[in-house]
């Protein structure tokens, strides 16, 4: 299969760098609008021209996209600067295999889910964050104003020893969490997703999100008439930093070594376990596409349900954390004060 980019002009770095990337919410709404317009018979350029009226802040970017489409660029090339690599790859694959309308709808739904998750987390954390700020102000005021006055009444070393114990416990925990976060963040995306998918709290969310993303991409390419080997070859044309490129390389290497496909898929924690059963069944591609489509919808429902469950735990856990900080802060302040007053 020839690469689609070979039929279109190459883009320079100045073409690829936008002044400001689009927010996730804007991407979700815009892709959904374009998908709806394409379904009712609009051309891509006409749909984008219509969006110039609806999305005023992005009008200049949309005009540039339309100009580039007129110059012969593909849809995925023109949108590439405004989306991340994973979404851009999905658009390119869908465009190559004639599934652009369906893919735009799936991309919109994926982005809407991510945006709704961020908004809900922000709303749930507002009250705990306000309490945390108030707590910091109170503790700082007591430590800077009240405690020094009491310590001047009697010489004592308990305050310093207790505060030293407090720092010895809290600071190492913060450093460990920060170092672990940085270590995971610097890993290649495939390894990073694999590691986070096994974590106890956010693991199921990561597994559901990337499992849904992989199912959408797989369904698009099967609907385009590709077999699994052709899909792997297509994934190897993506950017090396994308999840699908790195996953495709691992799958291709394992299959070339003679490992059965279900066994290879089982090695990756974020891939749906149902895929192993689907590929073992040996069904015709038409039936396989129907079952993949149904499984994609099922995973979307699982993802939204897991997000809802996670949201219900955010506030209770944050209150427990703040309660622990309050107890520790009061212990570090009032126990030295108590010993100081008792020594008078």
N, C-alpha and C positions, 0 to 999 in steps of 0.2 A: 504494500500500500504506500503510495508516494506521500511525502509529508505535505501537508496543506500549505505550510509557510513558503514552500518553494514556488508557489504560483503567485505570490504577492510580494510587494516591495518590502525590503527590510527596514526596520524602524531604528532610529538612532536613540541614544540615551536621553536626548532632549525631548524626544517624542514621548518616552516612557515615564518621565518624571512629572507628576501632577503638582500643582501648587498646594493642594490640600486633598488628602484622600476622603472619600465619602464616608459618612457615619454608617454603621451597620443598619440602623433603622431606615435610612434613606435608600441604601442598596436593596433592602428587602421590599420596600414599597415600590421602588422603580422597576425592579425585575418582575414583580407581580403585575404591575401595570402593563409592561411590554408583553408579558406572556398572555394576558387577557386580550390585548389588542391584536396580537398575532392570531389568536384563536378565532376572532371574528372577521379576519380577512385583511388586516393591515399588513403592509410590507414592513420590514425591519426599519428602514429609514423613515417611513411615514410614522411608525409608532414612536420612534425616538424624537421626531419633530413635534409630535403631539405632546410628548413628555416635557419638551422645552417650555410649554405653557404651564404645565402643572407643577414643575419643580424649578421655581425661579432661582434659588441659590445655586443650582447646578446647570443653569442655562448655558453658560459659557463652555463648560465641559461637554455638554450634550451637543452643542453646535460643533465643537471640535470633533466629536465622535462621528457626527453625520458627515462632516467634510472628509474624514479619513475613510469612511465607508464608501463615499463617492469616489475617492482616489484608489479604491481597490483593496483596502485592508479588510480582514475578516472581523466578524463581530467580537470574537474572543480577543483579538489583537487590540481593538479599540477600547475595550473595557478593562484590559489588563492592568493599566496603571491605577485603577480605582478599586480593585478588589485584591484579596490576598491570593497567594499562589494556588491554594487548594481549590478555591472557587473558579479562578481563571482556567485551571486545568479542566475542571468539569465542564465549563462552557466550551472549551476547545474540542473536547471529546464529543460532546453532544452535537456541536456544529458539524464535525466531520462525518457523523453517522446519522444525520437527519433527524435528530431528536431535540432540536433547540427549544421548541415551544414547551415540551414537557420538562426539559432541564431547567428552564428559567423559572417555572413554577416550583420545582423542587428546591432550587437554590434560594428562592424567596422564602419558602417555608423554613428552610434550614437557618437562614439569617434571622427570620422573625423569632424563631425559638431561642437563638442566642441572645437577641436583643431583649426579649421578654424576661429571660433569665437574669440578665444584668440589671434590668429595671427593678425586678422583684427583690433582688439581693440588696440593691441600694435602698429601697423603701424599708425593708426589714431591718437594715443596719442603722437607719437614721436614729432611732430612739436609743439603742445601746451606745452609739457613738456620742450622742449628747450626754448621756450619763458618764461615759468615760472622760469627756472633756471636763465636766463638772468635778469629777473625782480628782483629776490631775490638778485642777486649780485649788481645790480644798487641801489636798495633801501638800502641794508646794507651799501654800500659804502657811500651813501649820509648821512645816519643816523649816521655813525661812524666818518666821516671825515668832511663833510661840515656843518651839522647842529650844532654840538658842537662849531665850530668856530664862527658862527653867534650868538649863544646864549651867548657867552662870551662878546659880544659887548653891550648887554642890558639885564638886568634881566627881565625875563618874566615867567609867570606860565601857559600861554596858551598851550605851547607844552605838558607839563605834563598832563594837563586836557584833551587835545584832544587825546593824546596817551592812557590815561586811559579809555576814552570812546571807543576807537578802540578795546582795549583788552576786555573791558566789553561786546562788541557785538560779536566779532569773537570767542573768547575762549569758551563761553557758547555753541555756535552753534557746534563747533568742539567736545566738550565734549558730547553734546546730541547725535550727530551722532555716535560717538564712543560707547557710552553706549547702544544705540539702536542696533548697530551691534553686540556687545558682547552678549546682551540679547537674540537676535534671534539665534545667533550661538550656545548658550548653551542649546537651547531647543531640545527635541527629534526630529528626522528628520521629522516625519509626521507633527508635529506642526510647525516646521520651514518651511517646504514646503507650508503648508496652509497659514502661515502668509505672506511669500514672494510672493505667488501667487496673493495676493490681493493688492500688492503695485502698484502705478500708472505707473511706467516706466518699471521696470524689471518684474513686475507681469505677463504680457502676455508671456514673454520669459520662465519664470519658469513653467507656466501652460502648454505651448506647449512642453517643454522638458520632463517633468514628465508625461504628458498625453501620449506622444508618447512612453515613456518607459513602462508605464503600459499597453498600447495597445499591444506592442510587446510581453510582457510576457503573457498576457491573450490569445493572438492568438496562441502562442506556446503551451500552456496547452490545449486549446480547440482542436488544431490539434492532440494532443496526446491522445484524446478521453476522457478527463475529463469533468465532469459536474461542475457547479459552486460551489456546496458544497464540491466536492473533491478538487477543486482548493483552496478553503479557508483552507482546512486541509493541503494541500501541503505547502501553504505559512507560516503556523504556524511552519513548520520545519526549517525555515530560521533563520539566526542570529537575535537576538532581536534588534540589532542596525539598521537593514535595514528598508527601507521604506515599502517594501511589507509585512514584518512580522507585523509591527505596523498597517498597513492598513487592513491586513487580520483579525487581532484581533478585530478592530473596526467594520468591516463588519459582522463578525461572531456574535458578541454581539448584534448588531442591528437586524439582521435577527432572532436570537433566541428570541428576544423580540416581534416578530411578525410584524415588519415593512416591507413593500413591498420593493423589491430590487431597483426599480427605485428611490424610495424616499430616500433610504439609500445612493445611489450613488450621489444624488443631494446635500448631506450634505458636500461633499468635492469639493472645488473650482477648484482643479487642474485636476480632472477627467473629461474626455470628456462628454459634455452634450448629445452627440449623443448616448452614451451607454444606457441611459434611454429609448430611443425610440427602440433600438435594442432588449432589454430584455423585453419590453412591447409587441413586435410584436408576440411573441410565435412561431417564425419560427423554422424549424428543425435545428439540429446542423450543418448540411452540409452547408445550406444557411447562417447560422449565422457566420460560419468561413469565408466564402467568403466576407461577408459584413465587418467583423472585419479586414480582410486583406486589403480591399479597404480603410477602415477608417484609418488604420495604415499608408498607403501611403499618404492619404490626410493630416494627421497630420504632417507627415514629411515635406511635402511641405509647410504647414502653419508655421512650426518651422523655416525653412530656410528663408521664406519670412519675418517673424517677425524679424529675426536676421538682414537681410539686411536693413529693415526699421530702426532698432535701430542703426545700423552703420552710417546711414546718419545723425543722430542727435548728434553723439558723438562729432565731431569737432565743430559744431556751439555752442553747450552747453559749451564746454570747453573754447571756445573763449569768450563767454559771462561771464563765471566765471573769466577768467583772466582779462577781461576788468573791472569787478567790483573790483577786487583786485588792479588793477592799479589806478583806481580812488580813492579808499580808501587810498592806500599808498601815492599817491601824495597829497591828502588832509591832511594826518597826517604829511607830511614833509613840504609842501610849505605854508600852512596856518600859522603855527607857525613862519616860516621864514618871511612871509609877515608882521605879527604883530610885530615881533622883529625889522625888518628894519624900520617899520613905527614909532616905539617908539624911534628911535635914534634922 
